[in-house]
Amino acid sequence: MTPDEKFMIRLYEIAKKGGDPRRPINYVSVAKSMGLKETALKNIVKHLAQANFVKKIDETTLLLTDRGCAFVVEITA
């Protein structure tokens, strides 16, 4: 799996624990726990947003879109 896919899976798991896989999440703390560097994180978030997998809320918060959730479910099945 790519770092992008691992990042999305982690976001999905954390959001789902909170009850809703589409809830906003502080993605910076998630990335740090995965060992992603800041530059890599910025590129990952930029590309995932362009592909409509995530929606950036502010500088540290994003949420998975319906498309992003469906993609995670598909790759983890």
C-alpha positions as CSV (number, residue, x, y, z in Angstrom):
1,M,0.0,0.0,0.0
2,T,1.1,3.5,-0.7
3,P,1.5,6.1,2.1
4,D,-1.6,7.9,0.7
5,E,-3.7,4.7,1.2
6,K,-2.3,4.0,4.6
7,F,-3.1,7.6,5.6
8,M,-6.7,7.4,4.4
9,I,-7.2,4.1,6.1
10,R,-5.9,5.6,9.4
11,L,-8.2,8.6,9.0
12,Y,-11.2,6.3,8.3
13,E,-10.5,4.1,11.3
14,I,-10.2,7.1,13.7
15,A,-13.3,8.8,12.4
16,K,-15.3,5.5,12.5
17,K,-14.2,5.1,16.2
18,G,-15.8,8.4,16.8
19,G,-19.1,7.2,15.3
20,D,-19.1,8.7,11.9
21,P,-16.5,8.0,9.1
22,R,-17.1,11.4,7.7
23,R,-16.4,13.5,10.8
24,P,-13.7,16.1,10.8
25,I,-10.3,14.9,12.0
26,N,-7.1,16.7,13.0
27,Y,-4.9,15.1,10.3
28,V,-1.6,16.5,11.5
29,S,-1.6,14.4,14.7
30,V,-2.5,11.3,12.6
31,A,0.3,11.9,10.2
32,K,2.8,12.4,13.0
33,S,1.7,9.2,14.6
34,M,2.5,7.5,11.3
35,G,5.9,9.1,11.0
36,L,5.0,11.2,7.9
37,K,7.1,14.4,7.4
38,E,5.5,17.7,6.9
39,T,6.3,18.0,3.2
40,A,5.0,14.5,2.5
41,L,1.9,15.3,4.4
42,K,1.2,18.5,2.5
43,N,1.6,16.6,-0.8
44,I,-0.6,13.7,0.2
45,V,-3.4,16.0,1.4
46,K,-3.1,18.1,-1.7
47,H,-3.4,15.1,-4.0
48,L,-6.2,13.4,-2.0
49,A,-8.2,16.7,-2.1
50,Q,-7.7,17.0,-5.9
51,A,-9.0,13.4,-6.3
52,N,-12.0,14.3,-4.2
53,F,-11.1,11.7,-1.5
54,V,-10.8,14.3,1.3
55,K,-12.1,17.8,2.0
56,K,-9.8,20.2,3.8
57,I,-11.7,22.2,6.5
58,D,-8.8,24.3,7.7
59,E,-5.0,24.1,8.2
60,T,-5.2,21.1,10.5
61,T,-8.6,19.5,9.9
62,L,-10.1,17.5,7.1
63,L,-12.8,14.9,6.5
64,L,-13.1,12.0,4.2
65,T,-15.7,12.5,1.4
66,D,-18.2,9.8,0.4
67,R,-15.8,8.9,-2.4
68,G,-12.9,8.6,0.0
69,C,-14.9,6.4,2.4
70,A,-16.0,4.1,-0.4
71,F,-12.4,3.8,-1.6
72,V,-11.1,2.8,1.9
73,V,-13.9,0.2,2.2
74,E,-13.0,-1.1,-1.2
75,I,-9.2,-1.4,-0.6
76,T,-9.7,-2.9,2.9
77,A,-12.2,-5.5,1.9
